[in-house]
Amino acid sequence: MLNFITQGITIGFSAGAMPGPFTSYIINSTLTQGWARSIVIVLVPLVTDIPIVILAVVILRQFPPEFIRFIQIAGGLYLLWLTYGAWKQFRAGIHFN
């Protein structure tokens, strides 16, 4: 169990440390409106993500382990398909800056 918690913390930290559109929006909002008005925006993911995670766990617990394994395999195949498409674009010289 501790192994899963450690993996979750590691993945969560690395995903949270990478800047993205939401982080850019928070920085822009903080610089234009001040930190006191932007603190609400910072707390929005805590309010919106927790019910989504709870709902997903409750729904997925009702399915048999074979179906969960199928979802995992399908997700892995989808990631491989996305990777293959990105590799083809890279080989064709298509770069998005």
Phi and psi restraints in degrees (range 20) as a CNS / XPLOR table:
assign (resid 1 and name C) (resid 2 and name N)
       (resid 2 and name CA) (resid 2 and name C) 1.0 -63.4 20.0 2
assign (resid 2 and name N) (resid 2 and name CA)
       (resid 2 and name C) (resid 3 and name N) 1.0 -32.0 20.0 2
assign (resid 2 and name C) (resid 3 and name N)
       (resid 3 and name CA) (resid 3 and name C) 1.0 -61.7 20.0 2
assign (resid 3 and name N) (resid 3 and name CA)
       (resid 3 and name C) (resid 4 and name N) 1.0 -43.7 20.0 2
assign (resid 3 and name C) (resid 4 and name N)
       (resid 4 and name CA) (resid 4 and name C) 1.0 -66.9 20.0 2
assign (resid 4 and name N) (resid 4 and name CA)
       (resid 4 and name C) (resid 5 and name N) 1.0 -38.9 20.0 2
assign (resid 4 and name C) (resid 5 and name N)
       (resid 5 and name CA) (resid 5 and name C) 1.0 -64.5 20.0 2
assign (resid 5 and name N) (resid 5 and name CA)
       (resid 5 and name C) (resid 6 and name N) 1.0 -42.9 20.0 2
assign (resid 5 and name C) (resid 6 and name N)
       (resid 6 and name CA) (resid 6 and name C) 1.0 -63.3 20.0 2
assign (resid 6 and name N) (resid 6 and name CA)
       (resid 6 and name C) (resid 7 and name N) 1.0 -42.7 20.0 2
assign (resid 6 and name C) (resid 7 and name N)
       (resid 7 and name CA) (resid 7 and name C) 1.0 -63.2 20.0 2
assign (resid 7 and name N) (resid 7 and name CA)
       (resid 7 and name C) (resid 8 and name N) 1.0 -42.3 20.0 2
assign (resid 7 and name C) (resid 8 and name N)
       (resid 8 and name CA) (resid 8 and name C) 1.0 -63.0 20.0 2
assign (resid 8 and name N) (resid 8 and name CA)
       (resid 8 and name C) (resid 9 and name N) 1.0 -42.5 20.0 2
assign (resid 8 and name C) (resid 9 and name N)
       (resid 9 and name CA) (resid 9 and name C) 1.0 -64.7 20.0 2
assign (resid 9 and name N) (resid 9 and name CA)
       (resid 9 and name C) (resid 10 and name N) 1.0 -42.1 20.0 2
assign (resid 9 and name C) (resid 10 and name N)
       (resid 10 and name CA) (resid 10 and name C) 1.0 -63.6 20.0 2
assign (resid 10 and name N) (resid 10 and name CA)
       (resid 10 and name C) (resid 11 and name N) 1.0 -47.1 20.0 2
assign (resid 10 and name C) (resid 11 and name N)
       (resid 11 and name CA) (resid 11 and name C) 1.0 -66.0 20.0 2
assign (resid 11 and name N) (resid 11 and name CA)
       (resid 11 and name C) (resid 12 and name N) 1.0 -42.6 20.0 2
assign (resid 11 and name C) (resid 12 and name N)
       (resid 12 and name CA) (resid 12 and name C) 1.0 -62.5 20.0 2
assign (resid 12 and name N) (resid 12 and name CA)
       (resid 12 and name C) (resid 13 and name N) 1.0 -41.5 20.0 2
assign (resid 12 and name C) (resid 13 and name N)
       (resid 13 and name CA) (resid 13 and name C) 1.0 -65.9 20.0 2
assign (resid 13 and name N) (resid 13 and name CA)
       (resid 13 and name C) (resid 14 and name N) 1.0 -43.8 20.0 2
assign (resid 13 and name C) (resid 14 and name N)
       (resid 14 and name CA) (resid 14 and name C) 1.0 -67.0 20.0 2
assign (resid 14 and name N) (resid 14 and name CA)
       (resid 14 and name C) (resid 15 and name N) 1.0 -36.0 20.0 2
assign (resid 14 and name C) (resid 15 and name N)
       (resid 15 and name CA) (resid 15 and name C) 1.0 -70.2 20.0 2
assign (resid 15 and name N) (resid 15 and name CA)
       (resid 15 and name C) (resid 16 and name N) 1.0 -37.7 20.0 2
assign (resid 15 and name C) (resid 16 and name N)
       (resid 16 and name CA) (resid 16 and name C) 1.0 -74.4 20.0 2
assign (resid 16 and name N) (resid 16 and name CA)
       (resid 16 and name C) (resid 17 and name N) 1.0 -25.4 20.0 2
assign (resid 16 and name C) (resid 17 and name N)
       (resid 17 and name CA) (resid 17 and name C) 1.0 -79.5 20.0 2
assign (resid 17 and name N) (resid 17 and name CA)
       (resid 17 and name C) (resid 18 and name N) 1.0 -20.9 20.0 2
assign (resid 17 and name C) (resid 18 and name N)
       (resid 18 and name CA) (resid 18 and name C) 1.0 -80.4 20.0 2
assign (resid 18 and name N) (resid 18 and name CA)
       (resid 18 and name C) (resid 19 and name N) 1.0 128.2 20.0 2
assign (resid 18 and name C) (resid 19 and name N)
       (resid 19 and name CA) (resid 19 and name C) 1.0 -70.4 20.0 2
assign (resid 19 and name N) (resid 19 and name CA)
       (resid 19 and name C) (resid 20 and name N) 1.0 144.0 20.0 2
assign (resid 19 and name C) (resid 20 and name N)
       (resid 20 and name CA) (resid 20 and name C) 1.0 -143.9 20.0 2
assign (resid 20 and name N) (resid 20 and name CA)
       (resid 20 and name C) (resid 21 and name N) 1.0 -167.7 20.0 2
assign (resid 20 and name C) (resid 21 and name N)
       (resid 21 and name CA) (resid 21 and name C) 1.0 -62.3 20.0 2
assign (resid 21 and name N) (resid 21 and name CA)
       (resid 21 and name C) (resid 22 and name N) 1.0 -39.8 20.0 2
assign (resid 21 and name C) (resid 22 and name N)
       (resid 22 and name CA) (resid 22 and name C) 1.0 -67.8 20.0 2
assign (resid 22 and name N) (resid 22 and name CA)
       (resid 22 and name C) (resid 23 and name N) 1.0 -40.6 20.0 2
assign (resid 22 and name C) (resid 23 and name N)
       (resid 23 and name CA) (resid 23 and name C) 1.0 -62.8 20.0 2
assign (resid 23 and name N) (resid 23 and name CA)
       (resid 23 and name C) (resid 24 and name N) 1.0 -41.3 20.0 2
assign (resid 23 and name C) (resid 24 and name N)
       (resid 24 and name CA) (resid 24 and name C) 1.0 -62.7 20.0 2
assign (resid 24 and name N) (resid 24 and name CA)
       (resid 24 and name C) (resid 25 and name N) 1.0 -40.7 20.0 2
assign (resid 24 and name C) (resid 25 and name N)
       (resid 25 and name CA) (resid 25 and name C) 1.0 -63.8 20.0 2
assign (resid 25 and name N) (resid 25 and name CA)
       (resid 25 and name C) (resid 26 and name N) 1.0 -41.8 20.0 2
assign (resid 25 and name C) (resid 26 and name N)
       (resid 26 and name CA) (resid 26 and name C) 1.0 -63.5 20.0 2
assign (resid 26 and name N) (resid 26 and name CA)
       (resid 26 and name C) (resid 27 and name N) 1.0 -43.8 20.0 2
assign (resid 26 and name C) (resid 27 and name N)
       (resid 27 and name CA) (resid 27 and name C) 1.0 -63.3 20.0 2
assign (resid 27 and name N) (resid 27 and name CA)
       (resid 27 and name C) (resid 28 and name N) 1.0 -44.8 20.0 2
assign (resid 27 and name C) (resid 28 and name N)
       (resid 28 and name CA) (resid 28 and name C) 1.0 -62.2 20.0 2
assign (resid 28 and name N) (resid 28 and name CA)
       (resid 28 and name C) (resid 29 and name N) 1.0 -44.2 20.0 2
assign (resid 28 and name C) (resid 29 and name N)
       (resid 29 and name CA) (resid 29 and name C) 1.0 -64.0 20.0 2
assign (resid 29 and name N) (resid 29 and name CA)
       (resid 29 and name C) (resid 30 and name N) 1.0 -40.7 20.0 2
assign (resid 29 and name C) (resid 30 and name N)
       (resid 30 and name CA) (resid 30 and name C) 1.0 -65.1 20.0 2
assign (resid 30 and name N) (resid 30 and name CA)
       (resid 30 and name C) (resid 31 and name N) 1.0 -41.0 20.0 2
assign (resid 30 and name C) (resid 31 and name N)
       (resid 31 and name CA) (resid 31 and name C) 1.0 -70.5 20.0 2
assign (resid 31 and name N) (resid 31 and name CA)
       (resid 31 and name C) (resid 32 and name N) 1.0 -31.7 20.0 2
assign (resid 31 and name C) (resid 32 and name N)
       (resid 32 and name CA) (resid 32 and name C) 1.0 -90.6 20.0 2
assign (resid 32 and name N) (resid 32 and name CA)
       (resid 32 and name C) (resid 33 and name N) 1.0 -34.9 20.0 2
assign (resid 32 and name C) (resid 33 and name N)
       (resid 33 and name CA) (resid 33 and name C) 1.0 -111.1 20.0 2
assign (resid 33 and name N) (resid 33 and name CA)
       (resid 33 and name C) (resid 34 and name N) 1.0 -11.5 20.0 2
assign (resid 33 and name C) (resid 34 and name N)
       (resid 34 and name CA) (resid 34 and name C) 1.0 95.0 20.0 2
assign (resid 34 and name N) (resid 34 and name CA)
       (resid 34 and name C) (resid 35 and name N) 1.0 159.9 20.0 2
assign (resid 34 and name C) (resid 35 and name N)
       (resid 35 and name CA) (resid 35 and name C) 1.0 -70.2 20.0 2
assign (resid 35 and name N) (resid 35 and name CA)
       (resid 35 and name C) (resid 36 and name N) 1.0 -31.8 20.0 2
assign (resid 35 and name C) (resid 36 and name N)
       (resid 36 and name CA) (resid 36 and name C) 1.0 -65.1 20.0 2
assign (resid 36 and name N) (resid 36 and name CA)
       (resid 36 and name C) (resid 37 and name N) 1.0 -38.3 20.0 2
assign (resid 36 and name C) (resid 37 and name N)
       (resid 37 and name CA) (resid 37 and name C) 1.0 -81.5 20.0 2
assign (resid 37 and name N) (resid 37 and name CA)
       (resid 37 and name C) (resid 38 and name N) 1.0 -21.5 20.0 2
assign (resid 37 and name C) (resid 38 and name N)
       (resid 38 and name CA) (resid 38 and name C) 1.0 -89.2 20.0 2
assign (resid 38 and name N) (resid 38 and name CA)
       (resid 38 and name C) (resid 39 and name N) 1.0 -11.7 20.0 2
assign (resid 38 and name C) (resid 39 and name N)
       (resid 39 and name CA) (resid 39 and name C) 1.0 -63.0 20.0 2
assign (resid 39 and name N) (resid 39 and name CA)
       (resid 39 and name C) (resid 40 and name N) 1.0 -29.6 20.0 2
assign (resid 39 and name C) (resid 40 and name N)
       (resid 40 and name CA) (resid 40 and name C) 1.0 -64.8 20.0 2
assign (resid 40 and name N) (resid 40 and name CA)
       (resid 40 and name C) (resid 41 and name N) 1.0 -40.5 20.0 2
assign (resid 40 and name C) (resid 41 and name N)
       (resid 41 and name CA) (resid 41 and name C) 1.0 -65.5 20.0 2
assign (resid 41 and name N) (resid 41 and name CA)
       (resid 41 and name C) (resid 42 and name N) 1.0 -35.9 20.0 2
assign (resid 41 and name C) (resid 42 and name N)
       (resid 42 and name CA) (resid 42 and name C) 1.0 -65.3 20.0 2
assign (resid 42 and name N) (resid 42 and name CA)
       (resid 42 and name C) (resid 43 and name N) 1.0 -34.9 20.0 2
assign (resid 42 and name C) (resid 43 and name N)
       (resid 43 and name CA) (resid 43 and name C) 1.0 -84.0 20.0 2
assign (resid 43 and name N) (resid 43 and name CA)
       (resid 43 and name C) (resid 44 and name N) 1.0 -10.3 20.0 2
assign (resid 43 and name C) (resid 44 and name N)
       (resid 44 and name CA) (resid 44 and name C) 1.0 -56.4 20.0 2
assign (resid 44 and name N) (resid 44 and name CA)
       (resid 44 and name C) (resid 45 and name N) 1.0 -46.1 20.0 2
assign (resid 44 and name C) (resid 45 and name N)
       (resid 45 and name CA) (resid 45 and name C) 1.0 -60.7 20.0 2
assign (resid 45 and name N) (resid 45 and name CA)
       (resid 45 and name C) (resid 46 and name N) 1.0 -31.8 20.0 2
assign (resid 45 and name C) (resid 46 and name N)
       (resid 46 and name CA) (resid 46 and name C) 1.0 -64.2 20.0 2
assign (resid 46 and name N) (resid 46 and name CA)
       (resid 46 and name C) (resid 47 and name N) 1.0 -37.9 20.0 2
assign (resid 46 and name C) (resid 47 and name N)
       (resid 47 and name CA) (resid 47 and name C) 1.0 -76.6 20.0 2
assign (resid 47 and name N) (resid 47 and name CA)
       (resid 47 and name C) (resid 48 and name N) 1.0 -38.3 20.0 2
assign (resid 47 and name C) (resid 48 and name N)
       (resid 48 and name CA) (resid 48 and name C) 1.0 -87.7 20.0 2
assign (resid 48 and name N) (resid 48 and name CA)
       (resid 48 and name C) (resid 49 and name N) 1.0 -33.0 20.0 2
assign (resid 48 and name C) (resid 49 and name N)
       (resid 49 and name CA) (resid 49 and name C) 1.0 -78.1 20.0 2
assign (resid 49 and name N) (resid 49 and name CA)
       (resid 49 and name C) (resid 50 and name N) 1.0 -35.3 20.0 2
assign (resid 49 and name C) (resid 50 and name N)
       (resid 50 and name CA) (resid 50 and name C) 1.0 -60.5 20.0 2
assign (resid 50 and name N) (resid 50 and name CA)
       (resid 50 and name C) (resid 51 and name N) 1.0 -48.8 20.0 2
assign (resid 50 and name C) (resid 51 and name N)
       (resid 51 and name CA) (resid 51 and name C) 1.0 -63.2 20.0 2
assign (resid 51 and name N) (resid 51 and name CA)
       (resid 51 and name C) (resid 52 and name N) 1.0 -34.1 20.0 2
assign (resid 51 and name C) (resid 52 and name N)
       (resid 52 and name CA) (resid 52 and name C) 1.0 -65.8 20.0 2
assign (resid 52 and name N) (resid 52 and name CA)
       (resid 52 and name C) (resid 53 and name N) 1.0 -43.8 20.0 2
assign (resid 52 and name C) (resid 53 and name N)
       (resid 53 and name CA) (resid 53 and name C) 1.0 -64.2 20.0 2
assign (resid 53 and name N) (resid 53 and name CA)
       (resid 53 and name C) (resid 54 and name N) 1.0 -45.1 20.0 2
assign (resid 53 and name C) (resid 54 and name N)
       (resid 54 and name CA) (resid 54 and name C) 1.0 -61.4 20.0 2
assign (resid 54 and name N) (resid 54 and name CA)
       (resid 54 and name C) (resid 55 and name N) 1.0 -44.7 20.0 2
assign (resid 54 and name C) (resid 55 and name N)
       (resid 55 and name CA) (resid 55 and name C) 1.0 -62.6 20.0 2
assign (resid 55 and name N) (resid 55 and name CA)
       (resid 55 and name C) (resid 56 and name N) 1.0 -42.0 20.0 2
assign (resid 55 and name C) (resid 56 and name N)
       (resid 56 and name CA) (resid 56 and name C) 1.0 -64.0 20.0 2
assign (resid 56 and name N) (resid 56 and name CA)
       (resid 56 and name C) (resid 57 and name N) 1.0 -42.5 20.0 2
assign (resid 56 and name C) (resid 57 and name N)
       (resid 57 and name CA) (resid 57 and name C) 1.0 -65.2 20.0 2
assign (resid 57 and name N) (resid 57 and name CA)
       (resid 57 and name C) (resid 58 and name N) 1.0 -43.0 20.0 2
assign (resid 57 and name C) (resid 58 and name N)
       (resid 58 and name CA) (resid 58 and name C) 1.0 -62.9 20.0 2
assign (resid 58 and name N) (resid 58 and name CA)
       (resid 58 and name C) (resid 59 and name N) 1.0 -43.5 20.0 2
assign (resid 58 and name C) (resid 59 and name N)
       (resid 59 and name CA) (resid 59 and name C) 1.0 -68.5 20.0 2
assign (resid 59 and name N) (resid 59 and name CA)
       (resid 59 and name C) (resid 60 and name N) 1.0 -44.4 20.0 2
assign (resid 59 and name C) (resid 60 and name N)
       (resid 60 and name CA) (resid 60 and name C) 1.0 -69.2 20.0 2
assign (resid 60 and name N) (resid 60 and name CA)
       (resid 60 and name C) (resid 61 and name N) 1.0 -25.7 20.0 2
assign (resid 60 and name C) (resid 61 and name N)
       (resid 61 and name CA) (resid 61 and name C) 1.0 -67.6 20.0 2
assign (resid 61 and name N) (resid 61 and name CA)
       (resid 61 and name C) (resid 62 and name N) 1.0 -19.1 20.0 2
assign (resid 61 and name C) (resid 62 and name N)
       (resid 62 and name CA) (resid 62 and name C) 1.0 -83.4 20.0 2
assign (resid 62 and name N) (resid 62 and name CA)
       (resid 62 and name C) (resid 63 and name N) 1.0 -11.7 20.0 2
assign (resid 62 and name C) (resid 63 and name N)
       (resid 63 and name CA) (resid 63 and name C) 1.0 -92.8 20.0 2
assign (resid 63 and name N) (resid 63 and name CA)
       (resid 63 and name C) (resid 64 and name N) 1.0 151.6 20.0 2
assign (resid 63 and name C) (resid 64 and name N)
       (resid 64 and name CA) (resid 64 and name C) 1.0 -70.2 20.0 2
assign (resid 64 and name N) (resid 64 and name CA)
       (resid 64 and name C) (resid 65 and name N) 1.0 158.1 20.0 2
assign (resid 64 and name C) (resid 65 and name N)
       (resid 65 and name CA) (resid 65 and name C) 1.0 -59.3 20.0 2
assign (resid 65 and name N) (resid 65 and name CA)
       (resid 65 and name C) (resid 66 and name N) 1.0 -29.2 20.0 2
assign (resid 65 and name C) (resid 66 and name N)
       (resid 66 and name CA) (resid 66 and name C) 1.0 -64.9 20.0 2
assign (resid 66 and name N) (resid 66 and name CA)
       (resid 66 and name C) (resid 67 and name N) 1.0 -39.0 20.0 2
assign (resid 66 and name C) (resid 67 and name N)
       (resid 67 and name CA) (resid 67 and name C) 1.0 -68.1 20.0 2
assign (resid 67 and name N) (resid 67 and name CA)
       (resid 67 and name C) (resid 68 and name N) 1.0 -39.2 20.0 2
assign (resid 67 and name C) (resid 68 and name N)
       (resid 68 and name CA) (resid 68 and name C) 1.0 -62.7 20.0 2
assign (resid 68 and name N) (resid 68 and name CA)
       (resid 68 and name C) (resid 69 and name N) 1.0 -40.9 20.0 2
assign (resid 68 and name C) (resid 69 and name N)
       (resid 69 and name CA) (resid 69 and name C) 1.0 -63.3 20.0 2
assign (resid 69 and name N) (resid 69 and name CA)
       (resid 69 and name C) (resid 70 and name N) 1.0 -39.5 20.0 2
assign (resid 69 and name C) (resid 70 and name N)
       (resid 70 and name CA) (resid 70 and name C) 1.0 -61.7 20.0 2
assign (resid 70 and name N) (resid 70 and name CA)
       (resid 70 and name C) (resid 71 and name N) 1.0 -42.6 20.0 2
assign (resid 70 and name C) (resid 71 and name N)
       (resid 71 and name CA) (resid 71 and name C) 1.0 -62.1 20.0 2
assign (resid 71 and name N) (resid 71 and name CA)
       (resid 71 and name C) (resid 72 and name N) 1.0 -41.1 20.0 2
assign (resid 71 and name C) (resid 72 and name N)
       (resid 72 and name CA) (resid 72 and name C) 1.0 -63.7 20.0 2
assign (resid 72 and name N) (resid 72 and name CA)
       (resid 72 and name C) (resid 73 and name N) 1.0 -43.9 20.0 2
assign (resid 72 and name C) (resid 73 and name N)
       (resid 73 and name CA) (resid 73 and name C) 1.0 -65.9 20.0 2
assign (resid 73 and name N) (resid 73 and name CA)
       (resid 73 and name C) (resid 74 and name N) 1.0 -42.8 20.0 2
assign (resid 73 and name C) (resid 74 and name N)
       (resid 74 and name CA) (resid 74 and name C) 1.0 -62.3 20.0 2
assign (resid 74 and name N) (resid 74 and name CA)
       (resid 74 and name C) (resid 75 and name N) 1.0 -40.8 20.0 2
assign (resid 74 and name C) (resid 75 and name N)
       (resid 75 and name CA) (resid 75 and name C) 1.0 -64.7 20.0 2
assign (resid 75 and name N) (resid 75 and name CA)
       (resid 75 and name C) (resid 76 and name N) 1.0 -39.5 20.0 2
assign (resid 75 and name C) (resid 76 and name N)
       (resid 76 and name CA) (resid 76 and name C) 1.0 -64.4 20.0 2
assign (resid 76 and name N) (resid 76 and name CA)
       (resid 76 and name C) (resid 77 and name N) 1.0 -41.9 20.0 2
assign (resid 76 and name C) (resid 77 and name N)
       (resid 77 and name CA) (resid 77 and name C) 1.0 -65.1 20.0 2
assign (resid 77 and name N) (resid 77 and name CA)
       (resid 77 and name C) (resid 78 and name N) 1.0 -37.0 20.0 2
assign (resid 77 and name C) (resid 78 and name N)
       (resid 78 and name CA) (resid 78 and name C) 1.0 -63.9 20.0 2
assign (resid 78 and name N) (resid 78 and name CA)
       (resid 78 and name C) (resid 79 and name N) 1.0 -42.6 20.0 2
assign (resid 78 and name C) (resid 79 and name N)
       (resid 79 and name CA) (resid 79 and name C) 1.0 -62.8 20.0 2
assign (resid 79 and name N) (resid 79 and name CA)
       (resid 79 and name C) (resid 80 and name N) 1.0 -40.0 20.0 2
assign (resid 79 and name C) (resid 80 and name N)
       (resid 80 and name CA) (resid 80 and name C) 1.0 -64.0 20.0 2
assign (resid 80 and name N) (resid 80 and name CA)
       (resid 80 and name C) (resid 81 and name N) 1.0 -38.5 20.0 2
assign (resid 80 and name C) (resid 81 and name N)
       (resid 81 and name CA) (resid 81 and name C) 1.0 -64.2 20.0 2
assign (resid 81 and name N) (resid 81 and name CA)
       (resid 81 and name C) (resid 82 and name N) 1.0 -43.6 20.0 2
assign (resid 81 and name C) (resid 82 and name N)
       (resid 82 and name CA) (resid 82 and name C) 1.0 -62.3 20.0 2
assign (resid 82 and name N) (resid 82 and name CA)
       (resid 82 and name C) (resid 83 and name N) 1.0 -40.7 20.0 2
assign (resid 82 and name C) (resid 83 and name N)
       (resid 83 and name CA) (resid 83 and name C) 1.0 -64.0 20.0 2
assign (resid 83 and name N) (resid 83 and name CA)
       (resid 83 and name C) (resid 84 and name N) 1.0 -42.2 20.0 2
assign (resid 83 and name C) (resid 84 and name N)
       (resid 84 and name CA) (resid 84 and name C) 1.0 -62.4 20.0 2
assign (resid 84 and name N) (resid 84 and name CA)
       (resid 84 and name C) (resid 85 and name N) 1.0 -42.3 20.0 2
assign (resid 84 and name C) (resid 85 and name N)
       (resid 85 and name CA) (resid 85 and name C) 1.0 -63.4 20.0 2
assign (resid 85 and name N) (resid 85 and name CA)
       (resid 85 and name C) (resid 86 and name N) 1.0 -41.1 20.0 2
assign (resid 85 and name C) (resid 86 and name N)
       (resid 86 and name CA) (resid 86 and name C) 1.0 -65.8 20.0 2
assign (resid 86 and name N) (resid 86 and name CA)
       (resid 86 and name C) (resid 87 and name N) 1.0 -38.7 20.0 2
assign (resid 86 and name C) (resid 87 and name N)
       (resid 87 and name CA) (resid 87 and name C) 1.0 -65.5 20.0 2
assign (resid 87 and name N) (resid 87 and name CA)
       (resid 87 and name C) (resid 88 and name N) 1.0 -40.2 20.0 2
assign (resid 87 and name C) (resid 88 and name N)
       (resid 88 and name CA) (resid 88 and name C) 1.0 -63.7 20.0 2
assign (resid 88 and name N) (resid 88 and name CA)
       (resid 88 and name C) (resid 89 and name N) 1.0 -40.6 20.0 2
assign (resid 88 and name C) (resid 89 and name N)
       (resid 89 and name CA) (resid 89 and name C) 1.0 -65.1 20.0 2
assign (resid 89 and name N) (resid 89 and name CA)
       (resid 89 and name C) (resid 90 and name N) 1.0 -40.0 20.0 2
assign (resid 89 and name C) (resid 90 and name N)
       (resid 90 and name CA) (resid 90 and name C) 1.0 -63.1 20.0 2
assign (resid 90 and name N) (resid 90 and name CA)
       (resid 90 and name C) (resid 91 and name N) 1.0 -44.2 20.0 2
assign (resid 90 and name C) (resid 91 and name N)
       (resid 91 and name CA) (resid 91 and name C) 1.0 -67.0 20.0 2
assign (resid 91 and name N) (resid 91 and name CA)
       (resid 91 and name C) (resid 92 and name N) 1.0 -29.9 20.0 2
assign (resid 91 and name C) (resid 92 and name N)
       (resid 92 and name CA) (resid 92 and name C) 1.0 -81.6 20.0 2
assign (resid 92 and name N) (resid 92 and name CA)
       (resid 92 and name C) (resid 93 and name N) 1.0 -6.6 20.0 2
assign (resid 92 and name C) (resid 93 and name N)
       (resid 93 and name CA) (resid 93 and name C) 1.0 85.5 20.0 2
assign (resid 93 and name N) (resid 93 and name CA)
       (resid 93 and name C) (resid 94 and name N) 1.0 16.0 20.0 2
assign (resid 93 and name C) (resid 94 and name N)
       (resid 94 and name CA) (resid 94 and name C) 1.0 -90.0 20.0 2
assign (resid 94 and name N) (resid 94 and name CA)
       (resid 94 and name C) (resid 95 and name N) 1.0 114.2 20.0 2
assign (resid 94 and name C) (resid 95 and name N)
       (resid 95 and name CA) (resid 95 and name C) 1.0 -123.5 20.0 2
assign (resid 95 and name N) (resid 95 and name CA)
       (resid 95 and name C) (resid 96 and name N) 1.0 132.6 20.0 2
assign (resid 95 and name C) (resid 96 and name N)
       (resid 96 and name CA) (resid 96 and name C) 1.0 -104.6 20.0 2
assign (resid 96 and name N) (resid 96 and name CA)
       (resid 96 and name C) (resid 97 and name N) 1.0 119.1 20.0 2
